[in-house]
């Protein structure tokens, strides 16, 4: 394989790893945005619960029962959002941990080492011929 072909091959593999890294970074950003939006939803639901609780104090029994049911529904939604947020945060943190570093793959490194050894062998043979 010629040097230009080797270089092109290595360059293509490096570009593929860069593209993969960019895709992972975009996924982590998407997860962060998702987490932020869900936190805002959770805060809005908690605010709704507080407002309903204040209204509840001045209402009669039938209306009161309806608001209590609504509060229970909202609390369930808050818990679901919190669980989903925890899962998203785990995915985002795993994304950081498993981020590939821009480096050559093991196959490329072993190929480069083999070519290096081959080049050294050829240099040694040519030195022996000159002697």
C-alpha positions as CSV (number, residue, x, y, z in Angstrom):
1,X,0.0,0.0,0.0
2,X,1.4,3.4,-0.9
3,X,1.9,6.1,1.6
4,X,-0.9,8.3,0.0
5,X,-3.3,5.4,0.2
6,X,-2.4,4.7,3.9
7,X,-2.8,8.4,4.7
8,X,-6.1,8.5,3.0
9,X,-7.3,5.4,4.8
10,X,-6.2,6.7,8.1
11,X,-7.7,10.1,7.4
12,X,-11.1,8.5,6.5
13,X,-11.1,6.5,9.7
14,X,-10.2,9.6,11.7
15,X,-13.0,11.5,10.0
16,X,-15.4,8.6,10.9
17,X,-14.4,8.8,14.5
18,X,-14.9,12.6,14.5
19,X,-18.3,12.2,13.0
20,X,-19.2,9.6,15.7
21,X,-18.0,12.0,18.4
22,X,-20.0,14.8,17.0
23,X,-23.1,12.6,16.9
24,X,-22.6,11.6,20.5
25,X,-22.1,15.2,21.6
26,X,-25.3,16.1,19.8
27,X,-27.2,13.3,21.6
28,X,-25.8,14.5,25.0
29,X,-27.0,18.0,24.2
30,X,-30.4,16.7,23.2
31,X,-30.6,14.7,26.5
32,X,-29.6,17.8,28.5
33,X,-32.3,19.9,26.8
34,X,-34.9,17.1,27.4
35,X,-33.9,17.0,31.1
36,X,-34.2,20.8,31.4
37,X,-37.7,20.8,29.7
38,X,-38.9,18.0,32.0
39,X,-37.7,19.9,35.0
40,X,-39.6,22.9,33.9
41,X,-42.7,20.7,33.4
42,X,-42.3,19.3,36.8
43,X,-41.9,22.7,38.4
44,X,-45.1,23.9,36.6
45,X,-47.0,20.9,37.9
46,X,-45.9,21.5,41.4
47,X,-47.0,25.2,41.1
48,X,-50.4,23.9,39.8
49,X,-50.6,21.6,42.9
50,X,-49.9,24.5,45.2
51,X,-52.6,26.7,43.5
52,X,-55.1,23.9,43.7
53,X,-54.3,23.3,47.3
54,X,-55.0,27.0,48.1
55,X,-58.3,26.9,46.2
56,X,-59.2,23.7,48.0
57,X,-59.3,25.4,51.4
58,X,-62.3,27.5,50.5
59,X,-64.4,25.0,48.6
60,X,-67.4,22.8,49.5
61,X,-67.2,19.0,49.6
62,X,-68.1,18.0,46.0
63,X,-65.7,20.6,44.5
64,X,-63.1,19.7,47.1
65,X,-63.2,16.0,46.1
66,X,-62.7,16.9,42.4
67,X,-59.6,19.1,43.2
68,X,-58.2,16.4,45.4
69,X,-58.4,13.9,42.5
70,X,-56.8,16.5,40.2
71,X,-54.0,17.0,42.7
72,X,-53.4,13.3,43.0
73,X,-53.2,13.0,39.1
74,X,-50.7,15.9,39.0
75,X,-48.6,14.3,41.7
76,X,-48.4,11.1,39.8
77,X,-47.3,13.0,36.6
78,X,-44.6,14.7,38.7
79,X,-43.3,11.3,39.9
80,X,-43.3,10.0,36.3
81,X,-41.4,13.0,35.1
82,X,-38.9,12.6,37.9
83,X,-38.3,9.0,37.0
84,X,-37.9,9.8,33.3
85,X,-35.4,12.6,34.2
86,X,-33.4,10.2,36.3
87,X,-33.2,7.8,33.3
88,X,-32.2,10.7,30.9
89,X,-29.5,11.9,33.3
90,X,-28.1,8.4,33.5
91,X,-28.0,8.2,29.7
92,X,-26.3,11.6,29.5
93,X,-23.7,10.7,32.1
94,X,-23.0,7.4,30.3
95,X,-22.6,9.5,27.1
96,X,-19.8,11.4,28.7
97,X,-18.1,8.4,30.1
98,X,-18.3,6.3,26.9
99,X,-17.2,9.2,24.6
100,X,-14.6,7.9,22.2
101,X,-11.5,9.9,22.2
102,X,-10.3,11.0,18.7
103,X,-7.7,8.3,18.2
104,X,-6.9,5.5,15.8
105,X,-8.8,2.3,16.3
106,X,-6.9,-0.8,17.4
107,X,-7.0,-2.2,13.8
108,X,-5.4,0.9,12.5
109,X,-2.8,1.0,15.2
110,X,-1.8,-2.6,14.7
111,X,-1.7,-2.0,10.9
112,X,0.6,1.0,11.4
113,X,2.9,-1.0,13.7
114,X,3.1,-3.8,11.2
115,X,3.9,-1.3,8.4
116,X,6.5,0.3,10.7
117,X,8.1,-3.1,11.3
118,X,8.0,-3.9,7.6
119,X,9.7,-0.6,6.8
120,X,12.4,-1.2,9.4
121,X,12.9,-4.7,7.9
122,X,13.3,-3.2,4.4
123,X,15.8,-0.6,5.7
124,X,17.8,-3.4,7.4
125,X,17.9,-5.4,4.2
126,X,19.0,-2.4,2.2
127,X,21.8,-1.7,4.7
128,X,22.9,-5.3,4.5
129,X,23.1,-5.1,0.7
130,X,25.2,-1.9,0.9
131,X,27.7,-3.6,3.2
